[in-house]
Every structure is written in structure tokens, then in C-alpha cells.
């Protein structure tokens, strides 16, 4: 009997409705079904007066889910996909992502296609694509104040009412560099099409084992995006007297004080995406972001005097 999971966004009525339909269909097909919402993967924010506010990465897994689940279906948008992978990455469960949101850049299929999706999954007609994730930790001396698993990016930026900040950044054993900017982004290849792209970083195909460092509104023309090996851990030291804010995957984070350190490294866990067809990253870029489409100027029909 196949063991399968369903993770859904319980604040979206369509996701809740389809989750129920999926459960009934999978049980009728002889599957043992485990259901949970994506709420457990939402990070939340800590505060300066209560800085230790996190759940250990391995403890985010839903109580109903174990490593022997064959695969799971995610119903939601990109935020739901990010939360779901934080929940199951430590279990190694592959996820088939169905879009019930808007952009759905990380999703594999659309909600009206779920009956066909079930047919392919039960027949074993799929591939698994692994993508790198990041381990993010905020330390004060040797104490871990906050940690998270990250699929897209980590952003460390100034508070709204403070001025431009300085960051001392050390990559691996290389000499530390000083960057003056409104903030910095550390991105995975998956996150290269998210905030990093908006901040001027390059698009990186998911199979390349690299990370990106992208300054946000840098004060120097020399401070530009840097691509480096994902085997190199990163340490960020706030070289400014002001409090900063760290955000992970646009979902949650914590305040970072001058005495804190942010440690970023490739996680030993990966995000395992189920693909119903051979992964074609350029097709997704074209369909979702319009990359590579021809731009042809067409004259309007204006009558000559």
C-alpha cells in the first residue's frame, strides 16, 4: 500500500477543497494518506526583547509524516511550496507541487490537472529533481538565537528608519570584505529568479553548485553581485551600530544586533521536486518571466493626413 502525503494552504478555499478531493481519490486507489497544512513550515519572527524564537530544523516535520512516505502533493502557491519543503526536507520526501496561487514559479502543475497528476504519480511516471537549500543561523557568541532552512534566499537589511549599513562578509577562508548598502542577499540557484533577480543578480540554472551574494542598493559601483561555490560557508558581521532585520524566504526572520553573527551554509538537506516531464528551466523562464521572447515593435494603424 503506497503511503502518500498532502500538504495544503488552509487559508485558501480552493486548496482545502481540492485537498479533500485528493484524499478521497487516493484512498479509493488503495493509498494510505497523511494530511497536514503548511502552517508548520511558516518561520515567524523573533523580537529584540525575545531573540530566541525558533524551532530546530529537524523538528519542523509534521507529526503524521515519516520517512517511509513515498511522495506528497503540495497545494498552494510559491509560499506554500517553500513552507512545505522546510517541513519535509529532513525526511527526504519528494513533493509534487500544484499551483492554487498566482505566479506559481516553483509549482509543477495547475489545480485543474490534479486527476492526471495522480495517474502519473501512481504509475511511477515521474523524475525527481534535487535542489540545494541553505542552513541559516544567527549566533550571539556561541548561542544559536534563530535558525531556518532556506530554499530561495536570506536577506539582511537595514531597519526602515536607519541609514545605509556596512556589512563585513567572509566567504570560506577568503579575506573579509566590507560592503556598504541597504542590505545583502545570499541566494541559492532556485532563489536567483526571486528577490536576487529584482536586485540585479544573474539567473542561475538550478543544477549549478553555487551561491550568490547580491548587495541591495550598494554605495559603490564596485559592489556588484558575486557568484561563488556553495561549498564555501558565509559569515556576515553587521559593521554598524544599528539594529538590522533578517528575512528568510520572504517568510520570517529575526532582528540582528551589532554583536550578532549570521552564518550561512549549504544544508545537508535538499529540496526534492517531482517532475512529470523532463525539467526544462528555460521553458519555465519563458512562461513565467517572459525570458527570451522576441520583442517586435508593431506600428499602430494611424491614418495619414
GIKA-V241075 format. One line per field, one symbol per residue. ss: DSSP state (2 for helix, 1 for strand, 0 for the rest). psi: psi as a letter, one per 20 degrees, with the letter a starting at -180 (. if undefined). burial: 1 if it has 9 or more other C-alpha atoms within 8 Angstrom, else 0. A space follows every 10 residues. Layout:
ss: ???
psi: ???
burial: ???
This chain:
ss: 0011111100 0022222222 2222222200 0111111222 2000101001 0000002222 0000000000 1111110222 2222222222 2001111110 0000000011 2222222222 2200001111 1111111111 0011111111 0011111100 0000111111 1000001111 1011111002 2220222200 0000000001 1111110000 0000011110 0001111100 0001111100 0111110001 1111111111 1111100000 2222222220 0000000000 00000
psi: oppqqppqoj johhggghgg ggggghghjj qoppqrrjhi ipgrqrqhim hnmrpqgiji qqhiprijpg rqppoaahhh gggghhhihi ijpqpppppj ceglhiqhrq hijhghgggg ghikmrrppp qqrqppqpqo djpohqqqpp hfqpporqqh jraqrqpppp ocjqqqqppo rhrqpoqrhg iijchgghjj rqppqhipmr rqooqomqiq hinrqpprpj ioqppppolq iqqrppppkk hrbrqprhir qpppqpqiqq popppirppn hhgggghhij pjqqopppqq nppq.
burial: 0011111111 0000110110 0110011000 1111011101 1110010000 1011001001 1100100011 1111111101 1111111111 0111111111 0001001111 1001001101 1000011110 1111111111 0001111111 1111111100 0000111111 1000000011 1111111111 1111111010 1001000001 1111110100 0010100001 0111111110 0111111110 1111111101 1111111011 1111110000 0001110000 0000000000 00000
